[in-house]
Amino acid sequence: MFARLSAALGIPAAVLLASTGLAGAEAGMLAEVETDELVAMAVGMVHLADRDRRWLRDRLDELRELLVLRRSSTRGRASRRR
């Protein structure tokens, strides 16, 4: 379920898992597996937000924008190599 929702929203599954508040350790392990600094940052934000969902939503929106920018810059570099 987390994989499908993650794909639909365009955010890492670790963020969704951590946002449930039920599986902090599992989210941390997933972040280690993915070894992505943005995922680790998102997991940290979830822990910092605790119950302040509005703050968390704003931060996750910012994180999503960063992911979009990173993906677009990666695509740009790949097309320049061709």
MMTF fields as JSON, N, C-alpha, C and O atoms, coordinates in Angstrom:
{
  "mmtfVersion": "1.0.0",
  "mmtfProducer": "UNKNOWN",
  "numBonds": 327,
  "numAtoms": 328,
  "numGroups": 82,
  "numChains": 1,
  "numModels": 1,
  "chainsPerModel": [1],
  "groupsPerChain": [82],
  "chainIdList": ["A"],
  "bondAtomList": [4, 2, 8, 6, 12, 10, 16, 14, 20, 18, 24, 22, 28, 26, 32, 30, 36, 34, 40, 38, 44, 42, 48, 46, 52, 50, 56, 54, 60, 58, 64, 62, 68, 66, 72, 70, 76, 74, 80, 78, 84, 82, 88, 86, 92, 90, 96, 94, 100, 98, 104, 102, 108, 106, 112, 110, 116, 114, 120, 118, 124, 122, 128, 126, 132, 130, 136, 134, 140, 138, 144, 142, 148, 146, 152, 150, 156, 154, 160, 158, 164, 162, 168, 166, 172, 170, 176, 174, 180, 178, 184, 182, 188, 186, 192, 190, 196, 194, 200, 198, 204, 202, 208, 206, 212, 210, 216, 214, 220, 218, 224, 222, 228, 226, 232, 230, 236, 234, 240, 238, 244, 242, 248, 246, 252, 250, 256, 254, 260, 258, 264, 262, 268, 266, 272, 270, 276, 274, 280, 278, 284, 282, 288, 286, 292, 290, 296, 294, 300, 298, 304, 302, 308, 306, 312, 310, 316, 314, 320, 318, 324, 322],
  "bondOrderList": [1, 1, 1, 1, 1, 1, 1, 1, 1, 1, 1, 1, 1, 1, 1, 1, 1, 1, 1, 1, 1, 1, 1, 1, 1, 1, 1, 1, 1, 1, 1, 1, 1, 1, 1, 1, 1, 1, 1, 1, 1, 1, 1, 1, 1, 1, 1, 1, 1, 1, 1, 1, 1, 1, 1, 1, 1, 1, 1, 1, 1, 1, 1, 1, 1, 1, 1, 1, 1, 1, 1, 1, 1, 1, 1, 1, 1, 1, 1, 1, 1],
  "groupList": [{"groupName": "MET", "atomNameList": ["N", "CA", "C", "O"], "elementList": ["N", "C", "C", "O"], "formalChargeList": [0, 0, 0, 0], "bondAtomList": [1, 0, 2, 1, 3, 2], "bondOrderList": [1, 1, 2], "singleLetterCode": "M", "chemCompType": "L-PEPTIDE LINKING"}, {"groupName": "PHE", "atomNameList": ["N", "CA", "C", "O"], "elementList": ["N", "C", "C", "O"], "formalChargeList": [0, 0, 0, 0], "bondAtomList": [1, 0, 2, 1, 3, 2], "bondOrderList": [1, 1, 2], "singleLetterCode": "F", "chemCompType": "L-PEPTIDE LINKING"}, {"groupName": "ALA", "atomNameList": ["N", "CA", "C", "O"], "elementList": ["N", "C", "C", "O"], "formalChargeList": [0, 0, 0, 0], "bondAtomList": [1, 0, 2, 1, 3, 2], "bondOrderList": [1, 1, 2], "singleLetterCode": "A", "chemCompType": "L-PEPTIDE LINKING"}, {"groupName": "ARG", "atomNameList": ["N", "CA", "C", "O"], "elementList": ["N", "C", "C", "O"], "formalChargeList": [0, 0, 0, 0], "bondAtomList": [1, 0, 2, 1, 3, 2], "bondOrderList": [1, 1, 2], "singleLetterCode": "R", "chemCompType": "L-PEPTIDE LINKING"}, {"groupName": "LEU", "atomNameList": ["N", "CA", "C", "O"], "elementList": ["N", "C", "C", "O"], "formalChargeList": [0, 0, 0, 0], "bondAtomList": [1, 0, 2, 1, 3, 2], "bondOrderList": [1, 1, 2], "singleLetterCode": "L", "chemCompType": "L-PEPTIDE LINKING"}, {"groupName": "SER", "atomNameList": ["N", "CA", "C", "O"], "elementList": ["N", "C", "C", "O"], "formalChargeList": [0, 0, 0, 0], "bondAtomList": [1, 0, 2, 1, 3, 2], "bondOrderList": [1, 1, 2], "singleLetterCode": "S", "chemCompType": "L-PEPTIDE LINKING"}, {"groupName": "GLY", "atomNameList": ["N", "CA", "C", "O"], "elementList": ["N", "C", "C", "O"], "formalChargeList": [0, 0, 0, 0], "bondAtomList": [1, 0, 2, 1, 3, 2], "bondOrderList": [1, 1, 2], "singleLetterCode": "G", "chemCompType": "PEPTIDE LINKING"}, {"groupName": "ILE", "atomNameList": ["N", "CA", "C", "O"], "elementList": ["N", "C", "C", "O"], "formalChargeList": [0, 0, 0, 0], "bondAtomList": [1, 0, 2, 1, 3, 2], "bondOrderList": [1, 1, 2], "singleLetterCode": "I", "chemCompType": "L-PEPTIDE LINKING"}, {"groupName": "PRO", "atomNameList": ["N", "CA", "C", "O"], "elementList": ["N", "C", "C", "O"], "formalChargeList": [0, 0, 0, 0], "bondAtomList": [1, 0, 2, 1, 3, 2], "bondOrderList": [1, 1, 2], "singleLetterCode": "P", "chemCompType": "L-PEPTIDE LINKING"}, {"groupName": "VAL", "atomNameList": ["N", "CA", "C", "O"], "elementList": ["N", "C", "C", "O"], "formalChargeList": [0, 0, 0, 0], "bondAtomList": [1, 0, 2, 1, 3, 2], "bondOrderList": [1, 1, 2], "singleLetterCode": "V", "chemCompType": "L-PEPTIDE LINKING"}, {"groupName": "THR", "atomNameList": ["N", "CA", "C", "O"], "elementList": ["N", "C", "C", "O"], "formalChargeList": [0, 0, 0, 0], "bondAtomList": [1, 0, 2, 1, 3, 2], "bondOrderList": [1, 1, 2], "singleLetterCode": "T", "chemCompType": "L-PEPTIDE LINKING"}, {"groupName": "GLU", "atomNameList": ["N", "CA", "C", "O"], "elementList": ["N", "C", "C", "O"], "formalChargeList": [0, 0, 0, 0], "bondAtomList": [1, 0, 2, 1, 3, 2], "bondOrderList": [1, 1, 2], "singleLetterCode": "E", "chemCompType": "L-PEPTIDE LINKING"}, {"groupName": "ASP", "atomNameList": ["N", "CA", "C", "O"], "elementList": ["N", "C", "C", "O"], "formalChargeList": [0, 0, 0, 0], "bondAtomList": [1, 0, 2, 1, 3, 2], "bondOrderList": [1, 1, 2], "singleLetterCode": "D", "chemCompType": "L-PEPTIDE LINKING"}, {"groupName": "HIS", "atomNameList": ["N", "CA", "C", "O"], "elementList": ["N", "C", "C", "O"], "formalChargeList": [0, 0, 0, 0], "bondAtomList": [1, 0, 2, 1, 3, 2], "bondOrderList": [1, 1, 2], "singleLetterCode": "H", "chemCompType": "L-PEPTIDE LINKING"}, {"groupName": "TRP", "atomNameList": ["N", "CA", "C", "O"], "elementList": ["N", "C", "C", "O"], "formalChargeList": [0, 0, 0, 0], "bondAtomList": [1, 0, 2, 1, 3, 2], "bondOrderList": [1, 1, 2], "singleLetterCode": "W", "chemCompType": "L-PEPTIDE LINKING"}],
  "groupTypeList": [0, 1, 2, 3, 4, 5, 2, 2, 4, 6, 7, 8, 2, 2, 9, 4, 4, 2, 5, 10, 6, 4, 2, 6, 2, 11, 2, 6, 0, 4, 2, 11, 9, 11, 10, 12, 11, 4, 9, 2, 0, 2, 9, 6, 0, 9, 13, 4, 2, 12, 3, 12, 3, 3, 14, 4, 3, 12, 3, 4, 12, 11, 4, 3, 11, 4, 4, 9, 4, 3, 3, 5, 5, 10, 3, 6, 3, 2, 5, 3, 3, 3],
  "groupIdList": [1, 2, 3, 4, 5, 6, 7, 8, 9, 10, 11, 12, 13, 14, 15, 16, 17, 18, 19, 20, 21, 22, 23, 24, 25, 26, 27, 28, 29, 30, 31, 32, 33, 34, 35, 36, 37, 38, 39, 40, 41, 42, 43, 44, 45, 46, 47, 48, 49, 50, 51, 52, 53, 54, 55, 56, 57, 58, 59, 60, 61, 62, 63, 64, 65, 66, 67, 68, 69, 70, 71, 72, 73, 74, 75, 76, 77, 78, 79, 80, 81, 82],
  "secStructList": [7, 2, 2, 2, 2, 2, 2, 2, 2, 6, 1, 7, 2, 2, 2, 2, 2, 2, 2, 6, 1, 1, 7, 2, 2, 2, 2, 2, 2, 2, 2, 2, 2, 2, 6, 7, 2, 2, 2, 2, 2, 2, 2, 2, 2, 2, 2, 2, 2, 6, 6, 7, 2, 2, 2, 2, 2, 2, 2, 2, 2, 2, 2, 2, 2, 2, 2, 2, 2, 2, 2, 2, 2, 2, 2, 2, 2, 2, 2, 2, 2, 7],
  "xCoordList": [0.815, 0.0, 0.866, 0.59, 1.923, 2.78, 3.48, 3.682, 3.85, 4.536, 3.621, 4.048, 2.376, 1.421, 1.139, 1.148, 0.888, 0.599, 1.814, 1.683, 2.976, 4.21, 4.362, 4.709, 4.102, 4.202, 3.166, 3.46, 1.964, 0.896, 1.186, 0.912, 1.739, 2.02, 3.374, 3.627, 4.24, 5.57, 6.501, 7.434, 6.258, 7.135, 7.621, 6.957, 8.756, 9.308, 8.395, 7.698, 8.405, 7.581, 7.958, 7.1, 9.22, 9.652, 8.936, 8.648, 8.648, 7.929, 6.524, 6.054, 5.864, 4.51, 4.499, 3.641, 5.435, 5.51, 5.777, 5.152, 6.685, 7.007, 5.854, 5.666, 5.084, 3.984, 2.86, 2.031, 2.813, 1.787, 2.059, 1.142, 3.32, 3.686, 3.755, 4.104, 3.433, 3.41, 4.7, 4.999, 5.455, 6.595, 7.85, 8.464, 8.236, 9.422, 10.673, 11.479, 10.847, 12.041, 12.046, 13.085, 10.886, 10.807, 11.09, 11.754, 10.585, 10.839, 12.323, 12.884, 12.955, 14.389, 15.172, 16.13, 14.773, 15.452, 15.258, 16.189, 14.05, 13.79, 14.646, 15.17, 14.785, 15.623, 17.07, 17.755, 17.546, 18.909, 19.065, 20.092, 18.049, 18.11, 18.177, 18.954, 17.368, 17.346, 18.566, 18.911, 19.213, 20.389, 20.219, 21.097, 19.124, 18.836, 18.735, 17.931, 19.535, 19.541, 18.198, 17.838, 17.455, 16.141, 15.151, 14.297, 15.255, 14.389, 14.711, 13.808, 15.987, 16.389, 15.91, 15.474, 15.991, 15.517, 14.012, 13.53, 13.273, 11.82, 11.451, 10.537, 12.15, 11.887, 12.162, 11.398, 13.241, 13.548, 12.478, 12.126, 11.952, 10.892, 9.646, 8.983, 9.318, 8.139, 8.307, 7.369, 9.492, 9.731, 9.696, 9.189, 10.222, 10.197, 8.778, 8.429, 7.97, 6.611, 5.716, 4.806, 5.962, 5.16, 3.689, 3.249, 2.932, 1.497, 1.107, -0.074, 2.055, 1.765, 1.706, 2.677, 0.575, 0.424, 0.474, 0.902, 0.05, 0.094, 1.549, 1.899, 2.382, 3.8, 4.405, 5.162, 4.057, 4.59, 4.153, 4.963, 2.897, 2.41, 3.174, 3.548, 3.406, 4.162, 5.58, 6.075, 6.235, 7.601, 7.632, 8.543, 6.639, 6.611, 6.341, 6.844, 5.546, 5.353, 6.682, 7.001, 7.45, 8.762, 9.688, 10.426, 9.634, 10.464, 10.086, 10.954, 8.811, 8.361, 8.898, 9.318, 8.882, 9.433, 10.922, 11.402, 11.652, 13.076, 13.279, 14.18, 12.43, 12.531, 12.269, 12.961, 11.28, 10.962, 12.139, 12.519, 12.71, 13.864, 15.044, 15.73, 15.277, 16.397, 16.182, 17.107, 14.962, 14.673, 14.824, 15.365, 14.347, 14.445, 15.896, 16.279, 16.71, 18.119, 18.866, 19.791, 18.475, 19.089, 18.744, 19.6, 17.51, 17.099, 17.825, 18.216, 18.004, 18.706, 20.142, 20.649, 20.807, 22.192, 22.273, 23.207, 21.306, 21.307, 21.102, 21.725, 20.234, 19.986, 21.181, 21.418, 21.936, 23.125, 24.244, 25.073, 24.272, 25.316, 25.124, 26.085, 23.924, 23.627, 24.13, 23.964],
  "yCoordList": [-1.18, 0.0, 1.254, 2.203, 1.258, 2.435, 2.681, 3.833, 1.627, 1.793, 2.441, 3.327, 2.007, 2.596, 4.055, 4.913, 4.33, 5.698, 6.591, 7.741, 6.064, 6.811, 7.186, 8.32, 6.231, 6.498, 7.524, 8.394, 7.42, 8.345, 9.772, 10.729, 9.912, 11.241, 11.781, 12.984, 10.884, 11.314, 11.59, 12.383, 10.943, 11.109, 9.74, 8.736, 9.683, 8.389, 7.632, 8.237, 6.326, 5.479, 5.652, 5.529, 5.933, 6.121, 7.294, 7.264, 8.328, 9.484, 9.074, 9.432, 8.326, 7.877, 6.956, 7.077, 6.054, 5.116, 5.855, 5.562, 6.793, 7.549, 8.445, 8.678, 8.948, 9.85, 9.159, 9.828, 7.838, 7.133, 7.207, 7.076, 7.416, 7.494, 6.145, 6.068, 5.089, 3.761, 2.996, 2.07, 3.363, 2.534, 3.364, 3.325, 4.109, 4.944, 4.152, 4.563, 3.026, 2.202, 1.639, 1.62, 1.179, 0.635, 1.715, 1.459, 2.92, 4.016, 4.346, 4.61, 4.331, 4.584, 3.532, 3.852, 2.268, 1.187, 1.345, 1.124, 1.727, 1.936, 3.079, 3.011, 4.125, 5.25, 4.804, 5.269, 3.9, 3.394, 2.566, 2.638, 1.786, 0.954, 1.829, 1.552, 2.883, 3.749, 4.668, 5.172, 4.887, 5.75, 7.059, 7.465, 7.689, 8.958, 10.025, 9.903, 11.056, 12.09, 12.802, 13.247, 12.922, 13.554, 12.681, 13.198, 11.382, 10.469, 10.567, 10.642, 10.565, 10.678, 12.0, 12.053, 13.068, 14.365, 14.33, 14.889, 13.684, 13.595, 12.812, 13.198, 11.724, 10.935, 11.785, 11.751, 12.541, 13.434, 14.487, 14.808, 15.032, 16.039, 15.458, 16.127, 14.221, 13.58, 13.468, 13.726, 13.087, 12.966, 14.33, 14.443, 15.359, 16.703, 17.254, 17.933, 16.964, 17.512, 16.928, 17.6, 15.688, 14.972, 15.057, 14.308, 15.917, 15.989, 17.232, 17.438, 18.039, 19.257, 18.928, 19.132, 18.425, 17.953, 19.087, 18.871, 20.277, 21.393, 21.734, 21.916, 21.818, 22.089, 20.996, 21.267, 19.761, 18.63, 18.68, 18.448, 18.976, 19.055, 20.12, 19.898, 21.281, 22.341, 21.888, 22.138, 21.228, 20.748, 19.677, 19.663, 18.77, 17.723, 18.31, 17.801, 19.382, 20.072, 20.634, 20.529, 21.231, 21.752, 20.626, 20.764, 19.516, 18.37, 17.836, 17.465, 17.802, 17.332, 18.239, 17.762, 19.558, 20.491, 20.225, 20.285, 19.929, 19.602, 18.348, 18.287, 17.346, 16.11, 16.363, 15.814, 17.186, 17.513, 18.24, 17.942, 19.193, 19.917, 18.986, 19.09, 18.078, 17.15, 16.227, 15.975, 15.727, 14.842, 15.575, 15.026, 16.818, 17.566, 17.904, 17.906, 18.19, 18.48, 17.223, 17.293, 16.071, 14.803, 14.483, 14.034, 14.71, 14.471, 15.416, 15.03, 16.664, 17.634, 17.237, 17.392, 16.72, 16.267, 15.062, 14.946, 14.166, 12.961, 13.325, 12.731, 14.296, 14.672, 15.423, 15.357, 16.136, 16.839, 15.874, 16.174, 14.725, 13.733, 13.063, 12.567, 13.046, 12.341, 13.079, 12.626],
  "zCoordList": [0.0, 0.0, 0.0, -0.734, 0.83, 0.891, -0.438, -0.824, -1.137, -2.42, -3.451, -4.191, -3.503, -4.462, -4.133, -5.016, -2.856, -2.445, -2.664, -3.083, -2.382, -2.598, -4.07, -4.399, -4.941, -6.38, -6.827, -7.648, -6.289, -6.681, -6.224, -6.949, -5.02, -4.483, -4.91, -4.838, -5.353, -5.756, -4.592, -4.718, -3.454, -2.298, -1.841, -2.1, -1.173, -0.748, 0.211, 1.026, 0.109, 0.977, 2.438, 3.313, 2.718, 4.11, 4.757, 5.954, 3.975, 4.505, 4.918, 5.998, 4.055, 4.372, 5.578, 6.453, 5.622, 6.733, 8.035, 9.055, 8.01, 9.215, 9.645, 10.839, 8.693, 9.034, 9.783, 10.4, 9.743, 10.51, 11.996, 12.806, 12.361, 13.762, 14.442, 15.619, 13.735, 14.336, 14.128, 14.882, 13.133, 12.751, 12.561, 11.495, 13.573, 13.459, 13.155, 12.32, 13.816, 13.583, 12.174, 11.513, 11.709, 10.357, 9.32, 8.316, 9.563, 8.628, 8.595, 7.532, 9.76, 9.809, 9.059, 8.355, 9.203, 8.486, 6.988, 6.213, 6.573, 5.153, 4.627, 3.515, 5.427, 5.011, 4.838, 3.927, 5.711, 5.578, 4.31, 3.636, 3.992, 2.791, 1.549, 0.634, 1.511, 0.341, 0.285, -0.784, 1.412, 1.523, 0.762, 0.001, 0.967, 0.309, 1.384, 2.308, 1.274, 2.306, 2.423, 3.513, 1.339, 1.424, 2.186, 2.906, 2.035, 2.784, 4.262, 5.096, 4.587, 5.987, 6.574, 7.725, 5.78, 6.247, 6.489, 7.474, 5.608, 5.769, 7.019, 7.747, 7.272, 8.48, 9.711, 10.676, 9.681, 10.801, 11.0, 12.135, 9.899, 10.006, 10.638, 11.43, 10.3, 10.882, 12.387, 13.141, 12.822, 14.261, 14.944, 16.06, 14.3, 14.871, 14.958, 15.924, 13.961, 13.904, 14.977, 15.463, 15.351, 16.335, 15.957, 15.085, 16.56, 16.264, 15.461, 15.183, 15.096, 14.343, 12.855, 12.126, 12.418, 11.038, 10.014, 8.88, 10.392, 9.443, 9.104, 7.938, 10.133, 9.917, 9.046, 8.113, 9.372, 8.62, 7.162, 6.263, 6.923, 5.544, 4.761, 3.609, 5.388, 4.715, 4.391, 3.292, 5.336, 5.102, 4.019, 3.191, 4.014, 2.989, 1.608, 0.607, 1.551, 0.272, -0.234, -1.419, 0.678, 0.297, -0.156, -1.132, 0.567, 0.201, -1.176, -1.966, -1.452, -2.771, -3.875, -4.93, -3.626, -4.606, -4.835, -5.967, -3.752, -3.892, -4.73, -5.566, -4.499, -5.276, -6.754, -7.611, -7.053, -8.449, -9.092, -10.224, -8.365, -8.901, -9.14, -10.157, -8.203, -8.352, -9.544, -10.316, -9.692, -10.828, -12.147, -13.107, -12.203, -13.455, -13.777, -14.947, -12.762, -13.036, -13.454, -14.263, -12.911, -13.31, -14.754, -15.516, -15.127, -16.522, -17.462, -18.563, -17.021, -17.847, -18.102, -19.213, -17.064, -17.222, -18.141, -18.935, -18.039, -18.876, -20.343, -21.223, -20.611, -22.004, -22.59, -23.797, -21.754, -22.249, -22.608, -23.467, -21.959, -22.232, -23.584, -24.172, -24.068, -25.329, -26.502, -27.634]
}
